């Protein structure tokens, strides 16, 4: 075989060489992918859990005073009311549980109809589950604070 043929033959041999499966690379990529999925899915799971708790109306009358906002997620007035409640919530969160009845869901709509109220409404329940107050419309923070203070006083009497 001539020198030229040997070089040509060795080049052909290199190009025909089969790739072997690289397990180290595969495992590394697998764990990186798994980590990425975990980072993305954990907040989604936590958000779903919190949403489930926020909309659980079965806890009314469980020994803790409760405020339920009748809420339409597409309503700007409902969002304003929610923001006002959120701004005073931390002051009362140890003594009052805050819930949302989404009127776009069957449970939320049934709840609102049972209490004969429209959206943009706050319903206040004592520790036994009796409705003691209703605020309709976008209520100022001060009025929400007064209603919550009254609700928590009723609880201690």
C-alpha positions as CSV (number, residue, x, y, z in Angstrom):
1,X,0.0,0.0,0.0
2,X,1.4,3.4,-0.9
3,X,1.8,6.2,1.5
4,X,-1.1,8.1,-0.1
5,X,-3.4,5.1,0.3
6,X,-2.4,4.6,3.9
7,X,-3.4,8.2,4.8
8,X,-6.6,8.0,2.9
9,X,-7.4,4.7,4.6
10,X,-6.7,6.1,8.1
11,X,-9.0,9.1,7.4
12,X,-11.8,6.8,6.3
13,X,-11.3,4.7,9.5
14,X,-11.6,7.8,11.7
15,X,-14.8,8.9,10.1
16,X,-16.4,5.5,10.4
17,X,-15.6,5.4,14.1
18,X,-18.8,5.0,16.1
19,X,-19.6,7.3,19.0
20,X,-20.1,5.6,22.4
21,X,-22.9,6.6,24.8
22,X,-21.5,9.0,27.4
23,X,-23.2,8.0,30.6
24,X,-21.5,10.8,32.6
25,X,-22.9,13.4,30.3
26,X,-26.3,11.8,30.3
27,X,-26.5,11.7,34.1
28,X,-25.3,15.3,34.4
29,X,-27.9,16.5,32.0
30,X,-30.6,14.4,33.7
31,X,-29.9,16.0,37.1
32,X,-29.7,19.5,35.6
33,X,-33.1,18.9,34.0
34,X,-34.5,17.5,37.2
35,X,-33.3,20.5,39.1
36,X,-34.8,22.9,36.6
37,X,-38.2,21.1,36.8
38,X,-38.1,21.2,40.6
39,X,-37.3,24.9,40.6
40,X,-40.3,25.6,38.4
41,X,-42.8,23.2,39.9
42,X,-42.3,24.0,43.6
43,X,-43.7,27.5,43.4
44,X,-46.6,26.2,41.3
45,X,-47.4,23.6,43.9
46,X,-47.1,26.1,46.7
47,X,-49.3,28.6,44.9
48,X,-52.0,25.9,44.3
49,X,-51.9,24.9,47.9
50,X,-52.3,28.5,49.1
51,X,-55.1,29.1,46.7
52,X,-56.9,26.0,47.9
53,X,-56.6,27.3,51.5
54,X,-57.7,30.8,50.6
55,X,-60.9,29.5,49.0
56,X,-61.8,26.9,51.6
57,X,-65.1,28.2,53.0
58,X,-65.7,25.1,55.0
59,X,-63.7,26.5,57.9
60,X,-66.3,29.2,58.7
61,X,-67.4,28.6,62.3
62,X,-64.4,26.6,63.3
63,X,-63.7,28.8,66.3
64,X,-61.9,31.6,64.5
65,X,-63.6,34.7,63.2
66,X,-63.7,34.8,59.4
67,X,-63.9,37.4,56.7
68,X,-65.0,36.3,53.2
69,X,-64.6,38.5,50.2
70,X,-67.1,37.8,47.4
71,X,-64.7,38.3,44.5
72,X,-64.8,38.3,40.7
73,X,-61.2,38.0,39.4
74,X,-62.1,40.0,36.3
75,X,-63.5,43.0,38.3
76,X,-61.3,46.0,39.1
77,X,-63.4,47.1,42.0
78,X,-63.0,43.6,43.5
79,X,-59.2,43.9,43.1
80,X,-59.3,47.3,44.8
81,X,-61.2,45.9,47.7
82,X,-58.8,43.0,47.9
83,X,-55.9,45.4,48.0
84,X,-57.5,47.3,50.9
85,X,-58.1,44.1,52.8
86,X,-54.5,43.0,52.2
87,X,-53.2,46.2,53.6
88,X,-54.8,45.7,57.0
89,X,-54.7,41.9,57.0
90,X,-51.4,41.6,58.8
91,X,-52.8,43.5,61.8
92,X,-55.5,40.9,62.3
93,X,-54.2,37.6,60.8
94,X,-53.6,36.0,64.2
95,X,-57.3,36.5,65.2
96,X,-59.1,36.4,61.9
97,X,-59.0,34.0,58.9
98,X,-59.4,35.7,55.5
99,X,-61.1,33.7,52.7
100,X,-62.2,34.4,49.2
101,X,-65.4,33.2,47.4
102,X,-64.6,33.4,43.7
103,X,-68.0,33.9,42.0
104,X,-66.5,32.4,38.8
105,X,-66.4,29.1,40.5
106,X,-69.5,27.0,41.4
107,X,-68.7,27.0,45.1
108,X,-68.1,30.7,45.2
109,X,-71.2,31.5,43.3
110,X,-73.3,29.3,45.5
111,X,-71.9,30.9,48.6
112,X,-72.6,34.4,47.3
113,X,-76.2,33.4,46.4
114,X,-76.8,31.7,49.8
115,X,-75.9,35.0,51.5
116,X,-77.7,37.1,48.8
117,X,-74.8,39.4,48.0
118,X,-73.0,40.5,44.8
119,X,-69.3,40.7,44.3
120,X,-67.3,43.5,45.8
121,X,-68.6,42.5,49.2
122,X,-67.0,41.5,52.5
123,X,-68.9,39.2,54.9
124,X,-67.9,39.0,58.5
125,X,-68.5,35.8,60.5
126,X,-68.1,35.3,64.2
127,X,-66.3,32.3,65.7
128,X,-69.5,30.2,65.5
129,X,-70.1,31.0,61.9
130,X,-72.9,33.5,62.3
131,X,-72.8,36.4,59.9
132,X,-72.4,39.6,61.9
133,X,-71.6,42.3,59.4
134,X,-71.6,43.0,55.6
135,X,-69.6,45.7,53.8
136,X,-70.5,46.3,50.2
137,X,-68.5,48.1,47.6
138,X,-64.9,49.3,47.6
139,X,-64.5,49.9,51.4
140,X,-61.8,52.2,52.7
141,X,-59.1,50.7,54.8
142,X,-60.2,52.6,57.9
143,X,-63.7,51.1,57.7
144,X,-62.3,47.6,57.2
145,X,-60.1,48.1,60.2
146,X,-63.1,49.2,62.3
147,X,-65.2,46.3,61.2
148,X,-62.3,43.9,62.0
149,X,-61.8,45.5,65.4
150,X,-65.5,45.1,66.1
151,X,-65.4,41.4,65.0
152,X,-62.4,40.6,67.2
153,X,-64.0,42.3,70.2
154,X,-67.2,40.3,69.7
155,X,-65.0,37.2,69.7
156,X,-63.7,37.9,73.1
157,X,-67.1,38.7,74.7
